[in-house]
Amino acid sequence: MSKRQSDGAVQAAPQEGAGGAHGAAGPTLTGKVVLITGASSGIGRAMALACAEAGADLALTYRANRRGADDTAESVRRHGRRVELLSVDVADERALETLAAQVREAFGRVDVWVNNAGADILTGEAARLTWIEKLDRLLAVDLRGTVLASWKAVALMRGQPAGGVILNVSWDHVLAGGTKGGYAEVFCAAKGGVYSFSRALARSVAPHIRVNVLGPGWIETAYGESLDPTVKERITRSIPLNRWGTPQDVAHAAVYLASDAAAYVTGQMLMINGGAVV
């Protein structure tokens, strides 16, 4: 562990200004502290690694997948960045209060808070839940958890001279209802709430805090890997860029919105979907 990693609170990052400070390598997060919930695998893991590559120190949370979280943390350390790993149930308000206090104690501040944690209702035993049980899980974790965590982030960032950035994760289909069926209905109920809440929050906390939304489309995660090949090919043909996205595609968008290159962007959803919903 380097001396920088053992010194506790990190020095505040200089502001890059509305034009941003990014060169050929892309936007930078050098000197920033980024908190990402649900970082054990998939999009959360990809965002953690992309933020580390961009120069950020990280606080990462997980719920049950400790092995995956450890792997993510180790990959972050290989980039020479500091990382703190915490087990958190984002649907539990007291757990979120503890999270905010622990990260503030460890780093002194949070520059970027990414609410990525979400309930899995698509794979494994969760796929066999009733529709009401699936809806309840999504509303508790994806919607309520995002709202509660965002409020904790606001309370923390309002006390910081430089403010901060909140990124929430929705779904591109909440804008167009591009699919039909039970899954589309329950995801639109929860993720549509995340989208609308985030836009309202952006107005409430501006100009001290920016709030934006990531809107992934068809992304290669555990669900895509388990999908029937015929169905997956049909979906691929419906995407103008003719491929599914990768977690890294979403991560690159997150780094941009988290950085000062996006200093004049708030209340917006950036869709990472190959043009599937426009």
Phi and psi in degrees as a GROMACS rama.xvg file:
@    title "Ramachandran Plot"
@    xaxis  label "Phi"
@    yaxis  label "Psi"
@TYPE xy
-76.1221  164.593  SER-2
-59.2982  -38.678  LYS-3
-61.2574  -34.8672  ARG-4
-73.6951  -22.0026  GLN-5
-101.756  2.18482  SER-6
-85.792  -3.73528  ASP-7
87.2783  -124.874  GLY-8
-60.9629  141.251  ALA-9
-95.726  149.962  VAL-10
-68.3056  139.661  GLN-11
-60.3676  139.56  ALA-12
-74.9838  140.813  ALA-13
-66.8193  146.359  PRO-14
-77.728  140.041  GLN-15
-92.7991  -10.0533  GLU-16
87.5673  168.032  GLY-17
-62.241  -28.3651  ALA-18
-78.9171  -14.4742  GLY-19
81.1696  164.454  GLY-20
-128.555  90.8516  ALA-21
-144.037  137.407  HIS-22
-111.516  -148.499  GLY-23
-62.7136  -28.1268  ALA-24
-78.7154  -7.68621  ALA-25
101.765  -177.937  GLY-26
-59.2339  151.012  PRO-27
-111.956  147.023  THR-28
-119.76  23.6679  LEU-29
-55.6087  126.705  THR-30
83.6152  -1.78695  GLY-31
-93.124  156.196  LYS-32
-109.89  123.146  VAL-33
-119.191  128.688  VAL-34
-106.013  129.732  LEU-35
-128.099  122.618  ILE-36
-87.3986  150.16  THR-37
65.0684  53.6322  GLY-38
-104.076  17.6656  ALA-39
-74.4012  -28.3007  SER-40
-160.993  177.829  SER-41
56.6165  -134.369  GLY-42
-63.973  -39.6099  ILE-43
-61.6261  -43.8102  GLY-44
-63.1593  -44.9859  ARG-45
-61.4868  -40.5464  ALA-46
-64.4528  -40.4338  MET-47
-60.8939  -45.3173  ALA-48
-68.4187  -39.4058  LEU-49
-65.7638  -39.3306  ALA-50
-66.7288  -38.7661  CYS-51
-63.7617  -43.0571  ALA-52
-61.6701  -31.1778  GLU-53
-83.7094  -1.69303  ALA-54
107.597  6.49998  GLY-55
-87.4676  151.463  ALA-56
-91.2787  153.35  ASP-57
-133.346  143.452  LEU-58
-112.624  125.335  ALA-59
-122.465  139.077  LEU-60
-116.517  157.892  THR-61
-147.153  164.074  TYR-62
-109.144  -57.3827  ARG-63
-124.584  -27.9309  ALA-64
-86.5771  74.3771  ASN-65
-65.5091  -38.5942  ARG-66
-61.604  -45.1447  ARG-67
-63.3774  -39.2661  GLY-68
-64.4514  -41.2909  ALA-69
-62.0357  -41.699  ASP-70
-62.3497  -42.608  ASP-71
-62.3333  -45.6739  THR-72
-61.9275  -41.1939  ALA-73
-65.0351  -38.1234  GLU-74
-64.8542  -37.456  SER-75
-63.6511  -43.4608  VAL-76
-62.4835  -33.5341  ARG-77
-65.087  -19.9639  ARG-78
-85.4735  2.85073  HIS-79
80.7444  17.2726  GLY-80
-104.12  153.275  ARG-81
-78.5268  144.122  ARG-82
-145.139  137.707  VAL-83
-117.068  134.579  GLU-84
-114.666  128.486  LEU-85
-136.262  139.29  LEU-86
-90.0291  122.253  SER-87
-143.174  136.272  VAL-88
-97.8086  106.292  ASP-89
-68.7102  -12.5017  VAL-90
-83.503  -4.29104  ALA-91
-103.897  112.776  ASP-92
-60.4783  -40.6336  GLU-93
-66.6279  -35.5783  ARG-94
-64.3648  -35.8448  ALA-95
-70.3605  -36.2604  LEU-96
-61.6136  -42.9657  GLU-97
-64.2577  -41.3778  THR-98
-58.415  -50.266  LEU-99
-59.0352  -41.8905  ALA-100
-67.113  -40.9043  ALA-101
-66.6718  -41.1954  GLN-102
-70.3239  -39.1633  VAL-103
-62.5881  -39.9788  ARG-104
-67.4715  -39.431  GLU-105
-74.3295  -40.7318  ALA-106
-113.751  -18.3137  PHE-107
91.5991  -17.7836  GLY-108
-173.454  172.228  ARG-109
-132.391  119.833  VAL-110
-84.5463  -34.6862  ASP-111
-137.423  127.587  VAL-112
-118.299  116.755  TRP-113
-109.3  115.183  VAL-114
-92.2444  89.9064  ASN-115
-104.607  -21.5739  ASN-116
-57.3543  134.721  ALA-117
-148.564  155.279  GLY-118
-79.5689  137.156  ALA-119
-90.0326  113.592  ASP-120
-118.176  10.2127  ILE-121
-104.901  -26.1786  LEU-122
-126.205  164.207  THR-123
61.4808  -148.947  GLY-124
-63.4102  -29.6951  GLU-125
-62.4135  -28.3375  ALA-126
-65.6739  -18.4402  ALA-127
-96.2609  3.53198  ARG-128
-68.2152  158.744  LEU-129
-70.0935  164.468  THR-130
-62.9543  -36.2482  TRP-131
-66.6671  -40.0991  ILE-132
-65.5659  -39.409  GLU-133
-64.6828  -44.0382  LYS-134
-60.5808  -45.4208  LEU-135
-60.1439  -40.2804  ASP-136
-64.4299  -44.671  ARG-137
-64.5144  -43.0141  LEU-138
-66.67  -36.3237  LEU-139
-71.4646  -43.91  ALA-140
-93.0955  -56.9328  VAL-141
-70.1795  -42.7777  ASP-142
-91.6253  -63.2507  LEU-143
-60.1324  -43.2593  ARG-144
-60.6029  -41.1851  GLY-145
-66.173  -42.3764  THR-146
-62.8084  -49.7745  VAL-147
-62.3048  -44.4229  LEU-148
-65.4367  -38.3182  ALA-149
-62.507  -41.7104  SER-150
-62.6185  -39.1517  TRP-151
-65.3794  -39.8927  LYS-152
-63.3273  -41.993  ALA-153
-61.6702  -45.567  VAL-154
-59.9562  -37.6729  ALA-155
-71.6034  -46.5462  LEU-156
-74.2154  -25.8154  MET-157
-64.697  -22.5054  ARG-158
-90.5629  2.96217  GLY-159
-103.796  129.713  GLN-160
-54.2558  -37.1906  PRO-161
-88.7977  0.901084  ALA-162
69.5355  -132.174  GLY-163
170.751  -174.43  GLY-164
-131.348  135.209  VAL-165
-116.409  129.529  ILE-166
-119.049  124.448  LEU-167
-112.539  155.048  ASN-168
-111.155  119.717  VAL-169
-113.583  -137.852  SER-170
-155.099  134.985  TRP-171
-60.436  -30.3162  ASP-172
-72.1019  -9.36321  HIS-173
-66.8485  -17.9714  VAL-174
-84.9108  -23.3358  LEU-175
-134.703  -6.61646  ALA-176
55.4416  48.9257  GLY-177
-70.0515  -14.6538  GLY-178
-127.846  168.443  THR-179
-127  164.595  LYS-180
112.21  177.814  GLY-181
-61.1264  -42.8488  GLY-182
-64.4627  -42.0534  TYR-183
-60.7982  -39.9418  ALA-184
-65.549  -48.0903  GLU-185
-72.9014  -35.9695  VAL-186
-68.7057  -39.7354  PHE-187
-64.9388  -35.0435  CYS-188
-62.0478  -45.6546  ALA-189
-80.8041  -50.7816  ALA-190
-72.9287  -29.0983  LYS-191
-64.2763  -36.7029  GLY-192
-64.1077  -41.0081  GLY-193
-60.2789  -43.8751  VAL-194
-62.0948  -49.666  TYR-195
-68.9461  -42.2162  SER-196
-58.3671  -43.4501  PHE-197
-64.5962  -38.446  SER-198
-66.7808  -40.9532  ARG-199
-65.5483  -41.9801  ALA-200
-63.2982  -38.656  LEU-201
-57.498  -40.6955  ALA-202
-69.1854  -36.8448  ARG-203
-68.5159  -34.9173  SER-204
-105.343  -3.64742  VAL-205
-69.1504  150.94  ALA-206
-93.8913  1.35178  PRO-207
-72.1407  -29.9399  HIS-208
-131.056  135.031  ILE-209
-98.1559  140.889  ARG-210
-129.127  123.486  VAL-211
-135.405  170.878  ASN-212
-127.979  137.789  VAL-213
-96.177  130.227  LEU-214
-118.692  78.3457  GLY-215
-66.4769  149.06  PRO-216
-101.628  -129.189  GLY-217
-79.5253  107.143  TRP-218
-117.621  140.578  ILE-219
-72.5331  90.1915  GLU-220
-122.59  -164.213  THR-221
-58.4124  -35.2091  ALA-222
-64.3335  -46.9136  TYR-223
-62.2685  -36.4141  GLY-224
-67.1515  -29.4265  GLU-225
-93.7314  -3.48996  SER-226
-73.705  146.716  LEU-227
-57.1119  130.064  ASP-228
-56.7744  -35.006  PRO-229
-66.3119  -43.3814  THR-230
-65.1772  -41.7996  VAL-231
-64.0583  -39.4874  LYS-232
-66.3043  -38.0557  GLU-233
-62.5097  -42.2214  ARG-234
-64.4882  -42.3315  ILE-235
-58.8371  -41.1525  THR-236
-66.2691  -21.9641  ARG-237
-83.7056  -7.94758  SER-238
-95.5375  121.801  ILE-239
-53.2  -36.7414  PRO-240
-83.812  2.45586  LEU-241
60.7223  33.9517  ASN-242
-161.014  158.93  ARG-243
-77.4524  151.102  TRP-244
-76.6707  165.07  GLY-245
-110.207  158.747  THR-246
-55.5416  -31.3719  PRO-247
-66.1763  -33.7531  GLN-248
-59.1005  -43.7629  ASP-249
-68.4085  -39.3605  VAL-250
-62.3228  -39.4895  ALA-251
-64.0407  -38.3475  HIS-252
-65.8481  -38.1931  ALA-253
-63.9573  -42.5418  ALA-254
-61.1611  -43.3426  VAL-255
-59.0631  -51.1481  TYR-256
-66.6284  -28.9836  LEU-257
-75.8843  -23.6957  ALA-258
-86.4411  168.26  SER-259
-73.8971  -7.60918  ASP-260
-63.7543  -22.6095  ALA-261
-105.81  30.6215  ALA-262
-62.2293  -20.2768  ALA-263
-108.421  24.216  TYR-264
-120.577  119.381  VAL-265
-152.41  151.674  THR-266
72.1783  20.5756  GLY-267
-116.647  155.218  GLN-268
-112.257  123.004  MET-269
-94.7602  114.19  LEU-270
-89.1682  128.661  MET-271
-114.935  86.1027  ILE-272
-146.253  11.6496  ASN-273
64.7269  15.9786  GLY-274
88.1717  9.24972  GLY-275
-63.0171  -35.5255  ALA-276
-125.427  125.447  VAL-277
